[in-house]
Amino acid sequence: MRSVDGAGPRPKTARVLATCLVALGMGLVSSGCRVDDNDIHRWENTAHGPKKLCAVLLYDKYDTSLRVESALALIRMKPRSGRRLAFTQIDSEDPPENEACKGSLVDVLSGLRAEVQAPIVSQLVSSIIVELKRPPPVAQPGQPAPADGSFPYKDAAYAMLVADKPPLVTDEGLKQTLRGALVEWAMADFERRLEARGQAYGMEQLLRVIGAEAVVGLPKLMTKETRKLDAMASLVAELGDAKTKEAASAALVEVAKWILSDDWTKVRTPELKDSNAAQKLTPTEEQFKKQIDSLQDDELIKVFASMRKVGQRPVVDHLLGFAARKDQAEKRRQTALAALEGHLKKDNADDVKRILEIAGSDAPDVVLDQAFRRIGELPREAVVEKLYALFKTDKWKVRRAAATTVLKMSTVKDVGEFLGKLPDDKNFALGEALTYGAYMGELKEGTPLDALKKYFGPGSPAARTSAIAYYFTYGTSADVSALSSLESDEGRAPKCDSDPDCKWVCDVPKEGSQEREQKEIKTIGEFVRHCVVPAMKERKPDAAKEQKK
């Protein structure tokens, strides 16, 4: 007698099956030696039912339809001890009564002879597809949604689809139909099925196996009612093709526009009032407005986070336009620019123009900071001249942000070009000189100090102080002598009177006292003596090397 799985004779199994499995002592006999659908359905709920169902699936005596029904019964069987046996171990006894049943349903199917396996798998997959295509359960008003019985069929479909030792679903047409049914199942009730517990294989795991086609339908689900917008955005960003990402990008823009609309306020106002009432809160009119504003901030910033993942042209255009709006709070504008990270196109002249306009505007500092961060992601050749143009501004903080952006994308060979673009004496701040000196000391592809020494002598005050400021950050007590010739330099220092933060003053010891006082810096020599050299003397050579590292 051959074995039921075609792998060679198994005396014990052969004897069992030869006697209609009576020797198993499990009562696998109904009406003589016949087994029918009623037995199959009854065994789903009995203690030894899984073993009996597995035996039917294995035994060639039974026709294909009954064996398929046995497999379906194993799939839909209720969990036992928190486990669905079809996806873990059908016969969990040690040792199992039938070695072929000690694995999962996929293991059992994989052990069947090819000529037996093919029709069983084909009919089983067809039956699973029917179950996957059933409409999801709908809750009646005032009642929880009925249990969704489709999950075990989804899990079985996934397990059969990914089985590769050997492959189970070998017919390409059937495999594609199964993939399509799984995608349709996922889109039919995406949010609830995404977060449902008790699944052997999670929704995201399923979609990743299927790939780009699995998320084509997600953009249509990305609406103002969606609770899982960010999860959808993540999946589209990871799996979607260009067309799907573009559609998701446009959908996110529409959600953002709705959050800023009067309709959003009309919807959220009664909801918030009900929430306050439930918590016995009685905010004043002003407090309630702050609540609404805060809620709007939260929702908008969450959408911006999703936009950051997806990007694409609709998102880029919307975020650039939003960040330029002076009527929006700085936190919102800042977050909009942060969401643009990595999405500006170097070959899009309009992107470059718009981000530079924001960077050169009178926007709050946190907005400007993000604008320059985005500019810093673009190629040097695309933006450097436009950044240099910002050096002409009267706003020294804007110039400093533009200048540090230039330096971050420069090398030692660019030192001369950079210093030559600094203003001669126009609201040039002490903080600028110290910042530029520090950044130039970090330049690669050469030795910064060798390039900077050329600018210690005659030249513009801004260029001289910026070059000398290298020593403020990197000089040590051992380097003081290198600046000795400059300590008496009477060349004028820059001036800056636009605000208290930009004045040229350094702390010096107060004569005849342990206290310190601010000393106005008017010459290059005073800058070296009172600002740079004291900082150098406090830094030991070894400590400076560690700092440089």
Secondary structure as GFF3:
##gff-version 3
##sequence-region A 1 549
A	DSSP	alpha_helix	11	18	.	.	.	ID=ss1
A	DSSP	three_ten_helix	22	24	.	.	.	ID=ss2
A	DSSP	alpha_helix	37	43	.	.	.	ID=ss3
A	DSSP	alpha_helix	49	58	.	.	.	ID=ss4
A	DSSP	alpha_helix	64	76	.	.	.	ID=ss5
A	DSSP	three_ten_helix	85	87	.	.	.	ID=ss6
A	DSSP	three_ten_helix	99	101	.	.	.	ID=ss7
A	DSSP	alpha_helix	105	110	.	.	.	ID=ss8
A	DSSP	alpha_helix	114	132	.	.	.	ID=ss9
A	DSSP	alpha_helix	151	162	.	.	.	ID=ss10
A	DSSP	alpha_helix	172	188	.	.	.	ID=ss11
A	DSSP	alpha_helix	190	195	.	.	.	ID=ss12
A	DSSP	alpha_helix	203	210	.	.	.	ID=ss13
A	DSSP	three_ten_helix	212	215	.	.	.	ID=ss14
A	DSSP	alpha_helix	218	221	.	.	.	ID=ss15
A	DSSP	alpha_helix	229	239	.	.	.	ID=ss16
A	DSSP	alpha_helix	242	259	.	.	.	ID=ss17
A	DSSP	alpha_helix	262	278	.	.	.	ID=ss18
A	DSSP	alpha_helix	285	310	.	.	.	ID=ss19
A	DSSP	alpha_helix	312	323	.	.	.	ID=ss20
A	DSSP	alpha_helix	330	338	.	.	.	ID=ss21
A	DSSP	alpha_helix	349	359	.	.	.	ID=ss22
A	DSSP	alpha_helix	365	375	.	.	.	ID=ss23
A	DSSP	alpha_helix	380	389	.	.	.	ID=ss24
A	DSSP	three_ten_helix	390	392	.	.	.	ID=ss25
A	DSSP	alpha_helix	396	408	.	.	.	ID=ss26
A	DSSP	three_ten_helix	412	414	.	.	.	ID=ss27
A	DSSP	alpha_helix	415	421	.	.	.	ID=ss28
A	DSSP	alpha_helix	430	440	.	.	.	ID=ss29
A	DSSP	alpha_helix	448	452	.	.	.	ID=ss30
A	DSSP	three_ten_helix	453	455	.	.	.	ID=ss31
A	DSSP	alpha_helix	461	468	.	.	.	ID=ss32
A	DSSP	alpha_helix	470	474	.	.	.	ID=ss33
A	DSSP	three_ten_helix	477	486	.	.	.	ID=ss34
A	DSSP	three_ten_helix	500	502	.	.	.	ID=ss35
A	DSSP	beta_strand	505	509	.	.	.	ID=ss36
A	DSSP	beta_strand	516	520	.	.	.	ID=ss37
A	DSSP	alpha_helix	524	527	.	.	.	ID=ss38
A	DSSP	pi_helix	528	532	.	.	.	ID=ss39
A	DSSP	alpha_helix	533	537	.	.	.	ID=ss40
A	DSSP	alpha_helix	541	548	.	.	.	ID=ss41
###
